């Protein structure tokens, strides 16, 4: 889905030209978008990801509110086209503040949510990702560690990196646009996506990436788009199984869901970001019982979230129904680090090897 700079700039200019042609032809300028509400998000059974439904909304200049939105879109398109022409980049936060310098005060953004949403709108109507607009989020800090050699593009030229031998204990930091990376060689057998930094550090310190030829991807909580994109590329291009290792609570299950099936917020990019074949490895509610793990009680919001997940199409399997119902029954949740109650090496010597064996990954 990656688009080169010239094509991305051309797509933006064509979009602005459409507004001009509408105006010149005596029509009220307008822009059509999928209705971006939860009720218009559908789970596509064939692709196994979240996608927008058939309902659309129109941004039209026939109202003051609509005219302001299109005005802000035009100013943003001009900024992005100039940025691409100069081969520069900026952050989403910078765009919000930069609008304060635009000569028309009506084009200024009221908050960053508004500017972020407009960038997403432009992604949808232009079929160009924000990464190809050279727009960056604030650094996510997500990393990977494992037997993977790659070539990345930098302003100082290309460089080849081995993601074990050429990096420190912190690992290789995933760039904003992973499509600029070329995979050169690897000795990996699978990918393990890990929710928390503490568990990621435990795996690396214990040499799990070396012992099991695994690429450990630190999700850093709810994973950024770049993290999900590189995970999908590792699966699709290197044919590596992907597993997801999280805490045992409903919010962590949704982290798994965003890796596997996409998120509602980025439904227009699900086929670009999601890896439906990703498998959940734990922590499972049954692990709480089997290993007598330290726990916290479920809050009311946890219970409501679990009940909602029983209706969520992403969790409509016998496995998930059993695990969620068990968690509602025991009314407990646990963190990944709870495995340390059985010893610091338990997770790498026992828990993960047993789970990976059950799942036929190793």
C-alpha positions, 0 to 999 in steps of 0.5 A: 500500500506504500506510495512514493512521494511523487504519487502521494503529492499528486493524489493530494493535488488531484483532491484539491483540484476536485474541490476547485472543479466543483466550485468552478462548475457552479456546484457546492464543493463537497467530500464523501467519506464513510460514516465513521461511527461504531455502528458503521464498522463491520467485521468482514468474515472473508478477510477477518478484519474490521472494515467500514460499512456502506453508509457514507457522510458528506462534508459540504460547504453548504453550511458554515460548519461544513465550509470550515471543515473543507477550508481546513482540508484545503490548507492541510492539503497545501501544507502536505503537498509543500512538505512532500515537495521539499522532502520534509516530514512533520508530526501530527502534533506539529500540524496542530500547532502549525495551523496557528500560523495560517493566514485564515483563522477559520482554518486553525484547528481547535484541538489535536483531535480535529487535526488527527481526524482530518489526516485520517479523512485525507487518508481515506479519500486519497487512498494514501497513508499518513506515513506516505504524507510524511506525517509521523505520530510522536515516537512510540518507542516500540522495538523488536529483537531477534535474528533478523537482518534488514536494510533501512533508509535514512537521511544519511543513506541506507544501512544494514542492521542485524536486530541482535548483533548490531543493537543493544539490549533495547533492540531495534526501534521500529521506524514510523514507516516500516515499508521503508525497510527491506528484509534481507535475511533471517533465522527466525521461526516465529514472532512473539508480540509482547504487551509490556516492557517488563516482560519484553526485558525479561525475555531478552535478559533470559536469552529467549530470542536466541534460544528459540529463534524468535523475533520479539516485538514489544507492543508497548501497550496498545500497538502503534500503526508502525508496530502492527504494520511490521508485524504483518510484513513479518508474517506475510513476507517471511511466512512467520507465525505470529503470537501475541502475549499479553496481560490477562484482562479484557483490555489486553484481549483488545490489544490482541484483537487490534494486532489480529483483526484491526481497530475500529479507529483505523478500519480503513487500513485493516487489510494493511495493518492487521494479521488475522492469523495471529494467535493469542498465547496468554496470559489466559484465565485458565493460567490463573487457576492452573498456576495459582497466579497473584491476581487483582479483582475485576472492576465493574468496567472489566466485567462490562468489557468482558461481557461486551467481548462475548458479543464481539465478532473477534472473540466468537470462538469456543476458546474465547467463550470458555476463557472469558466465561471462566474469568467472569466466574473467578472474577480475577485478572493477572499481569504477565509479570505474575508468572514471576511468582513461580520464579524469574525463569519460569516464563522462558523455561516452562510457560512459553515453551509449553504454550508454544508447543500446544499451539504447534509453533515450536 
